[in-house]
Amino acid sequence: MKPVWDRESLCQFAKAKLSDYLFIIVSNREPYIHSYQGNEIKCEAAVGGVTTALEPVLSAIGGIWVAHGSGDADKVTVDSQNKLMVPPEESRYTLKRVWLSDREVNDYYYGFSNQALWPLCHAVDIKPLFDGTQWDTYRKVNEIFAQSVLEEIKHRKALVFVQDYHLALLPRLIKRASPETAIVQFWHIPWPRQKAFQICPWREEILNGLLGNDLLGFHTVRHCRNFLTTVNRTIAESKVNYEKAEVTVAGKKTEIRPFPISIDFEQLSKEAQSVEVKEEIERLRKELNLSDKFVGVSIDRLDYIKGIPRRLMAIDRFFEKCPEYRDKVVFIQVTVPSRTEIPSYRKLRENIDALAERINLKHGFGDWKPIITMVGPVPTTTLAALRSVANLCIVSSLHDGMNLVAKEFVASRYDSDGVLLLSRFAGAAKELDDALLVNPYAIDHLAASIKEALEMPRIERYRRMRRKRSIVRENNIYKWAADIILELVKLM
C-alpha cells in the first residue's frame, strides 16, 4: 500500500522544498474573518479545501496569505500594514488584507467574476454578461492585489500561489514587475471548449494574464486540453506543445497540469464515527421520521450548475414510475444560499421552492413528504449525519470543476455502504468511476438510476464503496498540495 499524505508529511515536505522562499498565497476569500457580534469581535475560520490544504504549508514554513478583507471587524484587527498573525490561538503566518469598496466588490466579484467568467466557463443555462465597467473594475482589483503582493516580494526569492478565476490577470502583473518570482495558479472551475471561450471580448487579456504563471493547474486533463487549444487558436505568437502540455510566448514557458483537488479523508471519516454525529443521526431519524425509510440526500450550494431543478424533476418521475416506493423513500435536499445579490440566483431559489412544493403536493400523503428541504448554512455535524444516514447521495451537476460533496460522502461512509449517483459532467467522475454515473439532463435516466441505487445488492454496494474510499483516501487534499509543490519545484 502506498504511503498516504497527511498534514505532518506535507509540512515536512514543504519545509524541505520551500524553506528558502517567501511563500505567498493569494485568494479572494480570506482564511479568517473578523466580525462584530454585539460589542464583541468574533474570528471565524473559513471552511474549504483550499484552506485545509494550504494552511499546513504556511504554518510549517511561515509566509503570507493575501486576501480581500470582507469582515465588518477586519479593519480594526490589523496593524498599520493591514496585517495580523494567524491562527488566533497559535500565530504561525501572516494574513494581509486587501480593501475593496462596495462598488469594487459588486463589479469585480458579483459582476465580472460571477456573471461573466463563471457562466462562461461552466457553459450551462445562464449566458455570460459582458459589461465593460465590470471588466474595468476586475482589472483594477487585480492591480490592487498585485501591488499588495509586490510590496512583500521586493527583492526576495518568492513563490506566489494564486487561487482561482477572480485573479486571472494577477500572474502577468506580478511577473512583469518581478520576473524572477515563481508563480503557480490553480483554476478551481472548468475551462470550457475553445469555441465557447471565444465569445469573451477580453479573451486575449485573460489568457495573457494566465500565461504569466510558471505553472497553471486545472482539475482534469480535459480542462488542460481545452485551455491549450484556446491559447493555440487565440494567441497568435504562442507555441503550444500538446505532448508536453506547455505554452511558450516570447520565450516565457507555462506548464499546464491536472491536479484534481480533494478533501481531508481521514478527518471526515473520523468525524462520521464521532459520538456527536451518531447523536445527530438519531435526532434526524426521530424529527424527520426516517427510521423506516430509504434516505436520499443532496447537498449543494445554490447554483444553476448544480442541476437541482432537473434532479427534483427526476425524483418526480421516479415516483410516477415506481409508486410502490411512496412512503418508503425520503429525499433530503440541502441548499446553501450563495450570491443572492445576483438576480438569476434569486430566481433559481424561487424555482426550487416551487418545484419541491408541487412534488410534495402531488405525491405526498399523511405526514409523509417525498422531499424535505433544508436551507443552509447547515452545521457540519448535521451534514456529516446526513451523509452517514443516506442510502444514496445524488450529485447531478450539469457541469462542475470537481464537486467535493461526492468525495465527502465517500469519506463519511466508514461502513462501506451507500450508493453515489454522480454526474458524468463533474470532475469527480474521472476518479470515482465506480459510482453510478448519470446524465443529469436525461430525466428518465436519472429516475431509473435512483431505482437502481435503491435496489443494488449489498455486496455490490460494498464493492463499489470500498474502491471509491481507497481512491479518495490516497488522493487526498494533502496530496493535491504536495503534487503542485513538487511540480513547481521542478521549474524553479
JOTAMO-V479767 format. One record per helix or strand of 3 or more residues. SS is the DSSP state (~ for helix, > for strand). FROM is the first residue (numbers start at 1). TO is the last residue. If there is no record, write none. Layout:
ss: <SS | SS>
from: <FROM | FROM>
to: <TO | TO>
//
This chain:
ss: <~ | > | > | > | ~ | > | ~ | > | > | ~ | ~ | > | ~ | ~ | > | ~ | ~ | > | ~ | > | > | > | ~ | ~ | > | ~ | ~ | ~ | > | ~ | > | ~ | > | ~ | > | ~ | > | ~ | ~ | ~>
from: <7 | 22 | 32 | 40 | 49 | 64 | 75 | 83 | 93 | 102 | 132 | 158 | 165 | 170 | 182 | 194 | 203 | 215 | 221 | 239 | 246 | 252 | 265 | 275 | 294 | 304 | 308 | 323 | 329 | 343 | 371 | 380 | 392 | 404 | 419 | 427 | 436 | 443 | 458 | 477>
to: <18 | 27 | 37 | 45 | 61 | 68 | 77 | 86 | 98 | 122 | 153 | 163 | 167 | 177 | 186 | 197 | 210 | 218 | 234 | 241 | 249 | 258 | 272 | 287 | 301 | 306 | 321 | 325 | 336 | 363 | 375 | 389 | 395 | 412 | 423 | 430 | 438 | 455 | 474 | 491>
//
